[in-house]
Amino acid sequence: MGETKGPYNEEFPVGAKVRIADREKLERFMSDWKYHHPLQREQLQYGGRVVSVTKVSFYHGGDELYELSEVPGIWHEQVLSDCS
């Protein structure tokens, strides 16, 4: 959602190492998020993993969407943190 760099500017560029939020935070996001690209139940098992960003895209309005190495699905900025 462009929390630090604004809309349409990725927080994590391709190749960046990121940590996926823990399962509890993922479950809370899954419950609270009512918009595009909801998390899927199978994504919960990847909580806490450190992975690399493989692709960045943007939803209309500037929300950042990430694809990550070694894990399926589309991931939102709100459930990722920097690992550098």
C-alpha positions as CSV (number, residue, x, y, z in Angstrom):
1,M,0.0,0.0,0.0
2,G,3.0,2.3,-0.5
3,E,3.6,2.6,3.2
4,T,7.0,4.2,2.9
5,K,7.7,4.9,-0.8
6,G,4.2,5.8,-1.9
7,P,1.9,4.1,-4.5
8,Y,3.4,2.4,-7.5
9,N,6.8,2.3,-5.9
10,E,7.8,-1.1,-4.6
11,E,9.0,-1.4,-1.0
12,F,11.0,-4.6,-2.0
13,P,12.7,-4.7,-5.4
14,V,13.1,-8.0,-7.3
15,G,15.9,-9.9,-5.6
16,A,15.4,-8.4,-2.2
17,K,15.3,-10.8,0.8
18,V,12.0,-10.6,2.7
19,R,10.5,-12.3,5.7
20,I,6.9,-13.5,5.5
21,A,4.9,-12.6,8.7
22,D,4.3,-15.3,11.2
23,R,1.2,-17.5,10.9
24,E,-0.7,-15.5,13.5
25,K,-0.3,-12.2,11.6
26,L,-1.1,-14.0,8.3
27,E,-4.3,-15.4,9.8
28,R,-5.3,-11.9,11.1
29,F,-4.6,-10.4,7.6
30,M,-6.6,-13.1,6.0
31,S,-9.5,-12.4,8.3
32,D,-9.4,-8.6,8.0
33,W,-8.4,-8.0,4.3
34,K,-11.6,-7.6,2.3
35,Y,-10.2,-6.4,-1.1
36,H,-8.3,-7.8,-4.0
37,H,-6.0,-10.9,-3.9
38,P,-6.9,-12.4,-0.6
39,L,-4.4,-14.8,1.0
40,Q,-5.2,-18.4,0.4
41,R,-5.3,-20.9,3.3
42,E,-2.3,-22.8,1.8
43,Q,-0.1,-19.7,2.1
44,L,-0.3,-19.8,6.0
45,Q,2.2,-22.6,6.2
46,Y,4.9,-20.3,4.9
47,G,4.8,-17.9,7.8
48,G,8.2,-16.8,9.1
49,R,10.1,-17.9,6.0
50,V,12.9,-15.8,4.4
51,V,12.6,-15.7,0.7
52,S,13.5,-13.6,-2.3
53,V,11.2,-11.3,-4.3
54,T,10.9,-12.7,-7.9
55,K,8.2,-10.3,-9.3
56,V,6.5,-7.1,-8.3
57,S,3.2,-5.9,-9.7
58,F,0.7,-3.3,-8.7
59,Y,-3.1,-3.4,-8.3
60,H,-5.1,-0.4,-9.5
61,G,-4.6,2.3,-6.8
62,G,-0.9,1.4,-6.2
63,D,-1.1,-1.6,-3.9
64,E,2.1,-3.6,-4.2
65,L,1.8,-7.3,-5.0
66,Y,4.7,-9.7,-4.7
67,E,5.6,-13.1,-6.0
68,L,8.3,-14.9,-4.0
69,S,10.8,-17.6,-4.5
70,E,9.9,-21.1,-3.2
71,V,6.4,-20.2,-2.1
72,P,3.1,-20.0,-4.0
73,G,0.7,-17.2,-4.3
74,I,0.5,-13.4,-4.4
75,W,1.8,-11.6,-1.3
76,H,0.9,-8.2,0.0
77,E,3.4,-5.6,1.3
78,Q,1.6,-5.7,4.7
79,V,2.7,-9.3,5.4
80,L,6.4,-8.9,4.4
81,S,9.3,-7.3,6.1
82,D,12.9,-6.4,5.0
83,C,15.6,-8.9,5.8
84,S,18.7,-7.0,4.7
